[in-house]
Amino acid sequence: MSLQMKVEQMYKYHTFETPTVIKHGIGAIKNIGDEIKNLGVSKILLVTDPGIYKAGVAAPIISSLEESGIGVVLFNKVEPNPPVRLVNEGSKIYKEENCDGLVAVGGGSSMDTAKAIGVEAVHDGSVLDYEAAEGKKPLEKRIPPLVTIPTTAGTGSEVTQWAVITDEERQFKFNTGGPLIAAHLTIIDPELHLSMPPHVTAMTGVDALAHAIECYTMKYAQPITDAVALLAMEYVAKYIRRAYSDGTDLEARYGMAQAAMLAGLSYGSESAGAAHAMSQTLGGIIPVAHGQCVAAMMGPVMEYNWKGNPEKFARIAKALGINTHGLSTEEAAKAAVRWVYELVDDLDIPSLEEQGVSPNMLDRLAQEALNDPQTVGNPRDLNLESYKWLYKRCFNLVPSTVYTGKQQAAPEKAEVYS
């Protein structure tokens, strides 16, 4: 791509919309009944997963709704990497029960499922017909009133304008969305995050960081997305190790909840980059946890990408708390990459191989990632060989370029300047 084309892409006609009202605070969930009434809803489909429901996390929400006179229909069948068939089942129940609103309680899978159910509730056919791809139908109607209540601090789906759904027949995860799919309201209550185990805290937290970094450095970034992305990075750097080490640290939980929300806003109405292109396509083939997958990929992707925008990667170093005084732009950019490798190591994120992904799949995974639309937004140009190199770094099959003489995928501690 020529310099002129890159400049035109960076300064194209940008849009930033925030259709979602954001309300947050410790104990904020106590207001759910009144908030639903304010949306003019009388009967909701509550979308959650079996684990959240069995753990009792949804119980106070259901009680508050019922005490406010809101009818509640439970749909607690959400699966990781939610498939089309699950959405079809949920929308059928929504229509049969004459619901007029949705509440999603849980992580990204619950929120994406609820958004997709909302698509089918007001459109003909299946959500598959509204894939964000050439030749598919665009969304034409606003989904029914949706309230998202995140119980993890990672995907940012509570405020994003996308739902990621799996087409099991194609072994492919696709996006559907735009402003018409966004939640009407999100209620962020860090008390709901206290039950998150350390490994979930880790993988969802690094996913939030990945959103911020990829959206800050993508070719479609704009000043408003830069602002929220940088603050999200600062919050993750300050709070993620605390939240991982002490799940009852309410300040850290609050900070990570804000980080995830801000990183979600940094998507704007655009794309991310290579890490999400890789994780999204991989997740359509193997049932890996999205956040854990992204976390394992983030170091190698940053290692490849920093040359595409050294100044922004140097600014990331500052947001992460690295003292860049006396460092060149290149040195500061590389320090940011090493910091992320160190974080993934500190949080005991398993490698792709430990997550069940075989290096023998490398060629197929590289081709699938290249086909993902998020490839276009990456700050450094990508081709098939680029993706093969990225996967080889993930599997530690090629040497590091930011650790001289080091070849391990999770190198020894990075030097953080203080």
GIRA-V697834 format. One record per residue. N is the residue number from 0. RES is the residue in one letter. OMEGA is omega as a letter, one per 20 degrees, with the letter a starting at -180 (* if undefined). D_CENTER is the distance of its C-alpha to the mean C-alpha in Angstrom with 2 decimals. Layout:
[[N RES OMEGA D_CENTER] [N RES OMEGA D_CENTER]]
This chain:
[[0 M a 27.96] [1 S r 30.59] [2 L a 30.15] [3 Q r 31.18] [4 M r 28.55] [5 K r 25.81] [6 V r 27.20] [7 E r 27.37] [8 Q a 23.74] [9 M a 22.67] [10 Y r 24.96] [11 K r 24.61] [12 Y a 24.64] [13 H r 21.39] [14 T r 20.06] [15 F r 17.89] [16 E r 17.83] [17 T a 16.68] [18 P a 17.87] [19 T r 16.42] [20 V a 18.75] [21 I r 17.23] [22 K a 19.44] [23 H r 19.04] [24 G r 21.37] [25 I a 22.78] [26 G a 24.18] [27 A a 22.65] [28 I r 22.23] [29 K a 26.02] [30 N a 25.94] [31 I a 24.08] [32 G r 27.40] [33 D a 28.61] [34 E r 25.36] [35 I r 25.42] [36 K a 29.10] [37 N r 28.45] [38 L r 26.34] [39 G a 29.45] [40 V r 28.08] [41 S a 30.49] [42 K a 28.84] [43 I r 25.19] [44 L r 23.41] [45 L a 21.39] [46 V a 18.49] [47 T r 17.45] [48 D a 17.66] [49 P a 20.94] [50 G r 19.99] [51 I a 18.94] [52 Y a 22.08] [53 K r 24.41] [54 A r 23.36] [55 G a 24.52] [56 V a 21.41] [57 A a 21.82] [58 A a 25.59] [59 P r 26.02] [60 I r 23.86] [61 I a 26.04] [62 S a 29.14] [63 S r 28.37] [64 L a 27.85] [65 E r 31.03] [66 E r 33.01] [67 S r 32.15] [68 G r 33.55] [69 I r 30.33] [70 G a 30.53] [71 V r 27.78] [72 V a 27.15] [73 L r 25.01] [74 F a 22.66] [75 N a 21.38] [76 K a 20.79] [77 V r 17.03] [78 E r 16.17] [79 P a 13.23] [80 N a 12.16] [81 P a 14.17] [82 P r 17.13] [83 V a 19.19] [84 R r 22.05] [85 L r 20.19] [86 V r 19.33] [87 N r 22.99] [88 E a 24.26] [89 G a 22.38] [90 S r 23.57] [91 K r 27.05] [92 I r 27.23] [93 Y a 25.97] [94 K a 28.83] [95 E a 31.42] [96 E r 30.93] [97 N r 31.11] [98 C r 27.98] [99 D r 27.21] [100 G a 23.81] [101 L r 20.62] [102 V r 19.03] [103 A r 15.80] [104 V r 15.83] [105 G r 13.36] [106 G a 9.80] [107 G a 7.28] [108 S r 10.20] [109 S a 12.70] [110 M r 11.21] [111 D r 10.63] [112 T a 14.10] [113 A r 15.64] [114 K a 14.63] [115 A r 16.10] [116 I r 19.10] [117 G r 19.60] [118 V a 19.84] [119 E a 22.49] [120 A a 24.24] [121 V r 25.30] [122 H r 25.52] [123 D r 27.83] [124 G a 26.77] [125 S r 23.57] [126 V r 19.96] [127 L r 20.58] [128 D a 22.99] [129 Y r 20.37] [130 E r 18.16] [131 A a 17.20] [132 A a 19.86] [133 E r 23.43] [134 G r 25.95] [135 K a 23.75] [136 K r 24.27] [137 P r 22.45] [138 L a 21.53] [139 E a 24.66] [140 K r 24.33] [141 R r 22.20] [142 I r 20.75] [143 P r 22.64] [144 P a 21.85] [145 L r 18.55] [146 V r 17.73] [147 T r 14.38] [148 I a 14.93] [149 P r 12.05] [150 T r 13.57] [151 T r 10.87] [152 A a 9.36] [153 G a 5.85] [154 T a 3.04] [155 G a 5.42] [156 S r 6.50] [157 E a 9.80] [158 V a 10.37] [159 T a 8.71] [160 Q a 11.37] [161 W r 9.97] [162 A r 10.23] [163 V a 9.77] [164 I a 13.09] [165 T r 15.25] [166 D a 18.76] [167 E a 20.65] [168 E r 23.70] [169 R a 22.18] [170 Q a 19.85] [171 F r 17.21] [172 K a 13.74] [173 F r 13.92] [174 N r 12.38] [175 T a 14.39] [176 G a 14.30] [177 G a 15.55] [178 P a 16.87] [179 L a 18.72] [180 I a 15.82] [181 A r 14.24] [182 A r 15.16] [183 H a 18.53] [184 L r 17.94] [185 T r 15.53] [186 I a 17.31] [187 I a 15.79] [188 D a 18.23] [189 P r 17.76] [190 E r 20.60] [191 L a 18.48] [192 H a 16.44] [193 L a 19.71] [194 S r 19.89] [195 M r 16.80] [196 P a 18.41] [197 P a 18.04] [198 H r 16.24] [199 V r 13.43] [200 T a 13.45] [201 A a 13.33] [202 M r 10.63] [203 T r 8.06] [204 G r 9.55] [205 V r 9.45] [206 D r 5.77] [207 A r 5.98] [208 L r 8.98] [209 A r 7.85] [210 H a 5.98] [211 A a 9.31] [212 I a 11.51] [213 E a 10.65] [214 C r 10.85] [215 Y a 13.90] [216 T a 15.60] [217 M a 14.95] [218 K a 18.17] [219 Y a 17.16] [220 A r 16.48] [221 Q a 18.79] [222 P a 20.22] [223 I r 18.32] [224 T r 14.84] [225 D a 16.44] [226 A a 17.61] [227 V r 14.51] [228 A a 12.67] [229 L r 15.76] [230 L r 16.06] [231 A r 12.58] [232 M a 13.77] [233 E r 17.05] [234 Y r 15.81] [235 V a 13.87] [236 A a 17.04] [237 K a 19.25] [238 Y a 17.80] [239 I r 15.73] [240 R r 18.94] [241 R a 20.67] [242 A r 18.22] [243 Y a 18.30] [244 S a 22.08] [245 D a 22.92] [246 G a 20.82] [247 T r 23.31] [248 D a 22.81] [249 L r 21.96] [250 E r 21.71] [251 A r 19.09] [252 R r 17.13] [253 Y a 17.53] [254 G r 16.49] [255 M r 13.22] [256 A r 12.54] [257 Q r 13.40] [258 A a 11.31] [259 A r 8.00] [260 M r 9.65] [261 L r 10.99] [262 A r 8.06] [263 G r 6.79] [264 L a 10.42] [265 S r 10.57] [266 Y a 9.26] [267 G r 12.57] [268 S a 13.73] [269 E a 13.23] [270 S r 11.34] [271 A a 9.75] [272 G a 11.93] [273 A a 13.37] [274 A r 10.90] [275 H r 8.48] [276 A a 11.82] [277 M a 13.10] [278 S a 10.57] [279 Q a 10.28] [280 T r 14.07] [281 L a 14.82] [282 G r 13.10] [283 G a 15.45] [284 I a 18.38] [285 I a 17.92] [286 P r 16.33] [287 V r 14.27] [288 A a 11.53] [289 H a 8.21] [290 G r 7.38] [291 Q r 11.08] [292 C r 11.33] [293 V a 9.07] [294 A r 10.99] [295 A a 14.20] [296 M a 13.72] [297 M r 12.78] [298 G r 16.43] [299 P a 18.06] [300 V r 15.90] [301 M r 16.75] [302 E r 20.25] [303 Y a 20.60] [304 N a 19.08] [305 W r 20.85] [306 K a 23.98] [307 G r 22.35] [308 N a 22.14] [309 P a 23.91] [310 E a 24.32] [311 K r 20.68] [312 F r 20.02] [313 A r 23.05] [314 R r 21.68] [315 I r 18.51] [316 A r 21.13] [317 K r 22.61] [318 A a 19.43] [319 L r 19.03] [320 G r 22.63] [321 I r 24.46] [322 N a 27.97] [323 T a 28.34] [324 H r 31.95] [325 G r 34.17] [326 L r 31.47] [327 S r 31.40] [328 T r 28.33] [329 E a 27.94] [330 E r 28.42] [331 A r 25.88] [332 A r 23.23] [333 K r 24.02] [334 A r 23.97] [335 A r 20.31] [336 V a 19.61] [337 R r 21.82] [338 W a 20.21] [339 V r 16.85] [340 Y a 18.93] [341 E a 20.73] [342 L r 17.80] [343 V r 16.56] [344 D a 20.25] [345 D a 20.76] [346 L r 18.04] [347 D r 19.55] [348 I r 16.56] [349 P r 18.35] [350 S r 18.90] [351 L a 18.03] [352 E r 21.64] [353 E r 21.43] [354 Q r 18.57] [355 G r 21.09] [356 V a 20.44] [357 S r 23.83] [358 P r 24.74] [359 N a 26.99] [360 M a 24.10] [361 L a 23.39] [362 D r 25.13] [363 R a 23.48] [364 L r 19.93] [365 A r 20.71] [366 Q r 22.14] [367 E r 19.28] [368 A r 16.78] [369 L a 19.39] [370 N a 19.44] [371 D a 15.78] [372 P a 15.73] [373 Q r 13.03] [374 T a 15.89] [375 V a 17.74] [376 G a 15.70] [377 N a 15.99] [378 P r 18.33] [379 R a 20.75] [380 D a 22.26] [381 L r 21.44] [382 N a 23.77] [383 L a 24.26] [384 E r 25.85] [385 S a 23.03] [386 Y r 20.56] [387 K r 23.32] [388 W a 23.69] [389 L r 20.00] [390 Y r 20.25] [391 K r 23.60] [392 R r 22.22] [393 C r 19.66] [394 F r 22.75] [395 N a 24.92] [396 L r 27.31] [397 V a 27.77] [398 P r 28.50] [399 S r 26.31] [400 T r 27.00] [401 V r 26.06] [402 Y a 28.13] [403 T r 31.66] [404 G a 33.09] [405 K a 30.07] [406 Q a 28.62] [407 Q a 26.43] [408 A r 22.69] [409 A a 22.25] [410 P r 25.19] [411 E a 27.28] [412 K r 26.21] [413 A r 25.44] [414 E r 27.86] [415 V a 26.36] [416 Y a 28.88] [417 S * 29.83]]
